[in-house]
Amino acid sequence: MRWCLLLIIIMLSGCQPSHRIEPVTVIIGSWYGFYPLFYAQSLELDKRHNIRLKIVEPTNVSNLRRSYLRSQVEFAATSMLEYTNAVVLSRQKLKPTIITDYSNGGDVIVTSKTIESIADLRDKRIAVPSKGIGEYILSIIFENSEPGQFYTQIKIPETQCSDAFIEGEIDACLTYPPLSTQMLASNPKLHVIYDSSQYPRQIFDMIWAKQDVPKTTLDNMRSIWFEVIERINKDPEAYYQYVSNIANVTPESVKVAMAGIHLIDQAEHATLWESNEQLAASLVTACKVASRNQCLTFEHAFKWAEQ
């Protein structure tokens, strides 16, 4: 009798659905466009899709690169240009997974108020990390794939711009929220002379995966992203409050910053992904600004996600 009961228990337990929670690490740049991942984690949307997210936010671009090149991570959330750097540096066909947002005013050039226009930037000292999205933006502004000939590049991370302005070491800083928000709030002598809404859809951000991440994990990450974007669109004020708590700024400043970041929902993403030739062309251009080699390979980048 006991053996019959044991057999029944084993058979019943075998019929229960298996919901294995997969640990997944994602490295993110300091950009409000990636903070929906924190929000999704707080709402436990990751576990709903069989993932346990670990989110790592390095303090600067150099640490970000070290993290995705050396650490055991499955995903990274970076600018389009940083993605091209990652492919070139890692020599891997890293998989584009989600186009998270495009900058619609979020990327800004902060200067002292003595500089009044873009034209005044020529021959000035501009803080912009090497091979970062800032150089790509400056290539658009100066209409040249080698913009360094028009300004003096000060290679410091965006986190050091506030002090550099005070010490008189720079004339301008190419930055983004929350850093730009904090910088402007703390120094009344600064203002913005450029924002990325002047060049819509040319500056986008991505979540991409390492080469060996399986398709099921890619699909789960996409499901998490699109669900949290739907939540944000339904109740943006709750999201602003959440971000204000973790970034130590006011909800109103988050709202202002998010006005310059267009988060991409599932419907828009499907349209972009289906006709991705322009996205691929932008990756080629970004690569030429950053590294100027192996760039034509990005014409095929969106096919890598299916491999």
C-alpha positions in Angstrom: 0.0 0.0 0.0 2.8 2.4 0.9 4.5 1.7 -2.4 1.3 2.6 -4.3 0.9 5.9 -2.4 4.6 6.8 -3.0 4.1 6.0 -6.7 1.0 8.2 -6.9 2.8 11.1 -5.2 5.8 10.8 -7.6 3.4 10.8 -10.6 1.5 13.8 -9.3 4.6 15.8 -8.6 5.8 15.0 -12.1 2.7 16.6 -13.5 3.3 20.0 -11.8 4.6 22.7 -14.2 8.2 23.6 -13.8 8.9 27.3 -13.4 12.6 27.6 -13.2 13.7 31.1 -12.4 16.8 32.0 -14.4 19.3 34.4 -12.9 20.2 37.1 -15.4 22.7 39.9 -15.0 22.3 43.1 -17.0 24.9 46.0 -17.1 23.3 49.4 -17.7 24.5 52.8 -18.5 23.4 55.7 -16.2 20.5 56.8 -18.3 16.8 57.3 -17.4 15.9 55.4 -20.5 17.2 52.2 -18.9 15.6 52.8 -15.4 12.4 50.9 -16.5 14.5 47.8 -15.7 14.8 48.9 -12.1 11.0 49.5 -12.1 10.3 46.1 -13.6 12.4 44.5 -10.9 10.6 46.4 -8.1 7.3 45.2 -9.5 8.7 41.6 -9.8 7.9 41.5 -13.5 11.1 39.7 -14.0 9.9 36.7 -11.9 6.7 36.6 -13.8 8.7 35.9 -16.9 11.0 33.3 -15.2 13.9 35.6 -14.7 15.6 37.0 -11.7 17.3 40.3 -12.8 20.5 41.5 -11.3 21.1 45.1 -12.5 24.6 46.6 -12.3 25.1 50.3 -13.0 28.8 51.3 -13.3 29.8 54.8 -12.5 31.4 55.7 -15.8 31.9 54.4 -19.4 35.3 52.8 -18.6 33.8 50.7 -15.8 30.9 49.8 -18.1 33.2 48.5 -20.7 35.3 46.5 -18.2 32.1 45.0 -16.9 30.7 43.7 -20.2 34.1 42.6 -21.5 35.2 40.7 -18.3 32.2 39.9 -16.2 29.8 37.1 -16.6 26.8 39.1 -17.8 24.0 38.1 -20.2 22.8 41.5 -21.3 23.9 45.1 -21.5 21.8 48.3 -21.9 23.9 50.9 -23.7 23.8 53.6 -26.3 23.9 52.5 -30.0 27.5 53.6 -30.2 28.6 51.7 -27.1 27.1 48.6 -28.7 29.3 49.0 -31.7 32.3 49.5 -29.4 31.3 46.3 -27.6 31.2 44.3 -30.8 34.5 45.6 -32.0 36.3 45.1 -28.7 34.8 41.7 -27.9 35.1 40.4 -31.5 31.7 38.8 -31.1 28.4 39.1 -32.9 26.5 40.5 -29.9 22.7 40.2 -30.3 20.5 43.3 -30.5 17.5 42.5 -28.4 15.5 45.6 -27.7 15.5 49.2 -29.1 14.6 50.7 -25.7 14.3 54.4 -26.6 15.5 57.2 -28.7 16.8 60.5 -27.4 14.2 63.3 -28.0 15.9 66.0 -26.1 17.5 63.9 -23.4 21.1 64.2 -24.6 22.3 67.8 -24.0 25.3 70.0 -24.2 25.7 72.0 -21.0 27.9 75.1 -21.2 28.7 78.2 -19.2 26.3 81.0 -20.0 29.1 82.9 -21.8 28.6 80.4 -24.7 25.3 81.2 -26.4 25.1 78.9 -29.4 26.4 75.8 -31.2 28.5 78.0 -33.4 30.4 79.2 -30.3 31.6 75.7 -29.5 34.3 75.7 -32.2 37.8 75.6 -30.6 36.3 75.2 -27.1 37.1 72.6 -24.5 34.4 70.0 -24.5 34.2 67.2 -22.0 33.3 64.0 -23.9 34.5 60.5 -23.2 36.5 58.8 -26.0 34.6 56.6 -28.3 31.3 57.4 -26.6 27.9 58.5 -27.8 29.0 62.1 -27.3 31.4 61.9 -30.2 28.6 60.6 -32.4 26.4 63.5 -31.4 29.2 66.0 -32.1 29.7 64.4 -35.6 26.0 65.2 -36.2 26.4 68.8 -34.9 29.6 69.5 -36.8 28.4 67.5 -39.9 31.6 65.6 -40.0 32.5 62.0 -39.1 35.8 63.3 -37.5 34.5 66.1 -35.3 37.6 66.3 -33.2 39.2 68.8 -35.6 36.6 71.4 -34.5 37.1 71.3 -30.7 39.5 70.3 -27.9 38.4 67.1 -26.4 38.6 66.8 -22.6 38.5 63.0 -21.9 36.7 63.0 -18.5 33.6 61.1 -17.5 30.3 63.0 -17.3 30.3 62.5 -13.5 33.3 64.9 -13.3 31.8 67.7 -15.3 30.4 69.7 -12.4 33.8 70.0 -10.7 35.5 70.7 -14.0 33.2 73.6 -14.6 34.0 75.1 -11.2 37.7 74.6 -11.7 37.6 76.3 -15.1 38.9 73.2 -16.9 36.1 72.9 -19.5 33.8 75.1 -21.5 31.1 72.5 -22.3 30.0 69.0 -21.3 28.0 66.6 -23.4 25.8 64.8 -20.9 22.3 63.4 -20.1 19.8 62.9 -17.2 20.1 62.4 -14.3 23.6 63.9 -14.5 22.5 67.0 -16.5 19.6 67.6 -14.2 21.8 67.6 -11.1 24.4 69.7 -12.8 22.0 72.5 -13.8 20.3 72.5 -10.4 23.6 72.9 -8.6 25.2 75.6 -10.8 23.2 78.6 -11.9 26.0 79.7 -14.2 25.3 76.8 -16.6 22.7 76.4 -19.3 21.8 74.1 -22.2 22.6 75.1 -25.8 21.8 71.9 -27.5 19.4 69.0 -27.0 18.8 65.9 -29.1 15.3 66.8 -30.2 16.9 68.7 -32.9 17.9 65.4 -34.6 15.0 63.0 -33.8 15.4 59.2 -34.1 19.1 59.5 -34.9 20.3 58.7 -31.4 18.9 55.5 -29.9 19.6 53.1 -27.1 19.6 49.3 -26.9 19.6 46.2 -24.8 21.8 43.6 -26.4 22.9 40.1 -25.4 26.0 38.1 -25.4 26.4 35.7 -28.2 25.5 32.5 -26.3 22.3 33.8 -24.7 19.4 31.5 -25.9 16.4 32.7 -27.7 14.0 31.9 -24.8 16.0 34.3 -22.6 15.9 37.0 -25.2 12.1 36.6 -25.5 11.7 36.7 -21.7 13.7 39.9 -21.5 11.6 41.5 -24.3 8.4 40.5 -22.4 9.6 42.1 -19.2 10.5 45.3 -21.1 7.3 45.7 -23.0 5.2 44.9 -19.9 6.9 47.6 -17.8 6.6 50.2 -20.6 2.9 49.4 -20.7 2.7 50.0 -17.0 4.7 53.3 -17.2 2.4 54.6 -20.0 -0.7 53.8 -18.0 0.6 55.6 -14.8 3.7 57.7 -15.6 3.4 59.6 -12.3 4.1 56.5 -10.3 7.2 55.8 -12.4 8.4 59.4 -11.9 8.0 59.0 -8.1 9.9 55.7 -8.2 12.8 57.1 -10.1 13.0 60.2 -7.9 13.4 57.9 -4.9 16.3 56.0 -6.3 18.0 58.9 -8.1 17.5 61.3 -5.2 15.9 64.0 -7.3 12.4 65.5 -7.4 9.6 63.8 -9.3 9.1 67.0 -11.4 12.8 66.9 -12.5 12.3 63.2 -13.5 9.2 64.2 -15.5 11.2 67.0 -17.3 14.0 64.6 -18.1 11.7 61.9 -19.4 10.1 64.4 -21.7 13.4 64.1 -23.7 13.4 60.3 -23.8 11.0 58.5 -26.0 10.4 55.0 -24.6 9.5 52.5 -27.3 6.5 50.3 -26.7 5.8 46.9 -28.2 3.8 48.1 -31.2 6.4 50.7 -32.2 9.2 48.3 -31.6 7.6 45.8 -34.0 7.5 48.4 -36.7 11.1 49.5 -36.2 12.4 45.9 -36.1 10.6 44.9 -39.2 12.2 47.6 -41.3 15.5 47.9 -39.5 17.7 49.1 -42.4 17.8 52.6 -41.1 18.7 51.4 -37.6 21.5 49.3 -39.1 22.7 52.3 -41.2 22.9 54.4 -38.0 25.0 51.7 -36.3 27.4 51.8 -39.3 27.7 55.6 -38.9 28.2 55.4 -35.1 30.9 52.8 -35.6 32.8 55.0 -38.1 32.8 57.8 -35.5 34.0 55.5 -32.7 36.4 53.1 -34.2 36.5 53.5 -38.0 37.1 49.8 -38.7 34.9 46.7 -39.3 31.9 49.0 -39.6 30.1 47.6 -42.5 29.5 44.4 -40.5 26.7 46.3 -38.7 24.6 46.2 -41.8 23.8 42.7 -40.7 23.6 43.3 -36.9 19.8 42.6 -36.6 20.2 39.2 -38.1 22.5 38.2 -35.3 19.6 38.2 -32.9 18.1 35.2 -34.7 21.3 33.2 -34.8 
